[in-house]
Amino acid sequence: MKELVEVIARALVDNPDQVVVTETVKEDEIILELTVAPSDMGKVIGKQGRIAKAIRSVVKAAASKEDKKVTVEIQ
């Protein structure tokens, strides 16, 4: 899941070297924290959060194949 979020985020931003995804496992849930450069924050979130919602939907679909709960947080 971590690699999936990294690939998507790097394709969206102007500074792909500043994309950092940290993975935290809590009981039955995986939390992925996406950090990008401040100038790229708008590109990752999108108008009215549409791109962020799309990223979360793709990750949720991939996680459902593995029967895991994944949360994506954008820092």
Backbone as numpy.savetxt, mean C-alpha at the origin, in Angstrom:
# Nx Ny Nz CAx CAy CAz Cx Cy Cz
2.55 -9.77 -0.09 1.74 -8.59 -0.09 2.61 -7.33 -0.09
3.67 -7.36 0.67 4.56 -6.21 0.77 5.11 -5.83 -0.60
5.52 -6.83 -1.37 6.10 -6.58 -2.69 5.06 -6.00 -3.63
3.83 -6.46 -3.52 2.74 -5.96 -4.37 2.52 -4.47 -4.14
2.47 -4.06 -2.89 2.27 -2.65 -2.57 3.45 -1.83 -3.05
4.67 -2.33 -2.89 5.86 -1.63 -3.36 5.82 -1.40 -4.86
5.49 -2.43 -5.62 5.46 -2.32 -7.08 4.43 -1.29 -7.53
3.25 -1.34 -6.94 2.20 -0.39 -7.31 2.62 1.04 -6.96
3.14 1.24 -5.76 3.51 2.59 -5.32 4.67 3.14 -6.14
5.66 2.32 -6.44 6.80 2.79 -7.24 6.37 3.22 -8.64
5.34 2.58 -9.18 4.86 2.95 -10.51 4.13 4.29 -10.50
3.60 4.69 -9.36 2.80 5.91 -9.27 3.62 7.17 -8.98
4.71 7.05 -8.25 5.40 8.22 -7.72 6.55 8.69 -8.61
7.02 9.93 -8.34 8.17 10.50 -9.05 9.48 10.06 -8.42
9.47 9.73 -7.13 10.68 9.33 -6.41 10.53 7.89 -5.92
10.69 6.90 -6.83 10.47 5.51 -6.42 11.47 5.00 -5.39
12.63 5.66 -5.27 13.62 5.21 -4.30 13.21 5.56 -2.86
12.22 6.43 -2.69 11.79 6.81 -1.35 10.54 6.06 -0.90
10.13 5.07 -1.67 8.97 4.25 -1.29 9.44 3.19 -0.29
8.81 3.18 0.88 9.14 2.21 1.92 7.86 1.55 2.41
7.87 0.23 2.42 6.72 -0.52 2.93 7.20 -1.37 4.09
6.58 -1.18 5.26 6.92 -1.99 6.42 5.75 -2.91 6.73
6.07 -4.13 7.10 5.06 -5.14 7.35 5.06 -5.51 8.83
3.89 -5.45 9.45 3.73 -5.80 10.85 2.66 -6.88 10.96
2.97 -7.95 11.67 2.01 -9.03 11.83 1.46 -8.98 13.26
0.13 -8.86 13.36 -0.54 -8.86 14.66 -1.60 -9.95 14.63
-1.39 -10.97 15.40 -2.31 -12.11 15.52 -2.76 -12.62 14.15
-3.98 -12.28 13.73 -4.50 -12.80 12.47 -4.54 -11.73 11.38
-3.81 -10.63 11.58 -3.87 -9.50 10.65 -2.46 -9.06 10.26
-2.30 -8.67 8.99 -1.05 -8.12 8.50 -1.28 -6.64 8.22
-0.44 -5.79 8.79 -0.55 -4.35 8.57 0.63 -3.90 7.72
0.33 -3.29 6.57 1.36 -2.77 5.67 1.32 -1.26 5.75
2.45 -0.65 6.11 2.54 0.80 6.21 3.34 1.31 5.02
2.71 2.13 4.20 3.34 2.68 3.00 3.79 4.10 3.29
5.07 4.36 3.08 5.63 5.69 3.28 6.25 6.15 1.97
5.88 7.36 1.53 6.43 7.93 0.30 6.92 9.34 0.60
7.60 9.95 -0.39 8.06 11.32 -0.23 6.85 12.25 -0.09
6.97 13.31 0.69 5.83 14.23 0.87 5.28 14.78 -0.45
6.14 15.00 -1.42 5.68 15.53 -2.70 4.88 14.50 -3.50
5.04 13.23 -3.17 4.33 12.16 -3.89 3.07 11.69 -3.17
2.77 12.26 -2.01 1.64 11.80 -1.23 0.32 11.91 -1.99
0.14 13.00 -2.71 -1.09 13.20 -3.47 -1.27 12.19 -4.58
-0.17 11.76 -5.16 -0.24 10.78 -6.25 -0.65 9.41 -5.74
-0.26 9.08 -4.53 -0.60 7.78 -3.95 -2.04 7.79 -3.43
-2.49 8.92 -2.91 -3.84 9.00 -2.37 -4.86 9.22 -3.49
-4.57 10.12 -4.41 -5.47 10.39 -5.52 -6.63 11.29 -5.12
-7.41 11.69 -6.12 -8.56 12.55 -5.85 -9.59 11.78 -5.03
-9.96 12.39 -3.91 -10.93 11.82 -2.98 -10.54 10.41 -2.53
-9.25 10.10 -2.54 -8.77 8.81 -2.04 -9.01 7.63 -2.97
-9.26 7.90 -4.23 -9.60 6.82 -5.15 -8.44 5.86 -5.40
-7.23 6.39 -5.56 -6.08 5.52 -5.82 -5.76 4.70 -4.58
-5.81 5.33 -3.41 -5.57 4.60 -2.16 -6.59 3.48 -1.99
-7.83 3.77 -2.31 -8.88 2.76 -2.22 -8.64 1.62 -3.20
-8.16 1.96 -4.40 -7.86 0.93 -5.40 -6.70 0.05 -4.95
-5.67 0.65 -4.36 -4.54 -0.13 -3.85 -5.02 -1.10 -2.77
-5.85 -0.61 -1.87 -6.38 -1.46 -0.80 -7.23 -2.60 -1.37
-8.00 -2.32 -2.42 -8.84 -3.35 -3.03 -8.00 -4.44 -3.67
-6.93 -4.06 -4.37 -6.06 -5.05 -5.00 -5.38 -5.92 -3.95
-4.90 -5.30 -2.89 -4.23 -6.05 -1.82 -5.21 -6.97 -1.12
-6.43 -6.49 -0.90 -7.44 -7.31 -0.25 -7.79 -8.52 -1.10
-7.87 -8.32 -2.41 -8.16 -9.44 -3.31 -7.04 -10.47 -3.30
-5.80 -10.00 -3.29 -4.66 -10.91 -3.24 -4.61 -11.65 -1.91
-4.97 -10.96 -0.84 -4.93 -11.58 0.49 -6.05 -12.60 0.67
-7.16 -12.39 0.00 -8.27 -13.33 0.14 -7.93 -14.70 -0.43
-7.03 -14.75 -1.40 -6.59 -16.03 -1.94 -5.80 -16.83 -0.91
-5.15 -16.11 0.00 -4.35 -16.76 1.04 -5.08 -16.81 2.38
-6.34 -16.42 2.40 -7.14 -16.39 3.63 -6.48 -15.59 4.75
-6.03 -14.38 4.40 -5.40 -13.50 5.39 -6.10 -12.15 5.34
-6.06 -11.44 6.47 -6.60 -10.09 6.53 -5.45 -9.11 6.46
-5.51 -8.20 5.49 -4.42 -7.25 5.29 -4.98 -5.83 5.34
-4.29 -4.94 6.06 -4.65 -3.54 6.13 -3.51 -2.73 5.56
-3.83 -1.77 4.68 -2.81 -0.89 4.10 -3.00 0.49 4.69
-1.96 1.00 5.32 -1.98 2.34 5.91 -0.96 3.21 5.17
-1.38 4.39 4.78 -0.48 5.32 4.08 -0.03 6.37 5.08
1.27 6.43 5.29 1.84 7.35 6.30 2.20 8.68 5.67
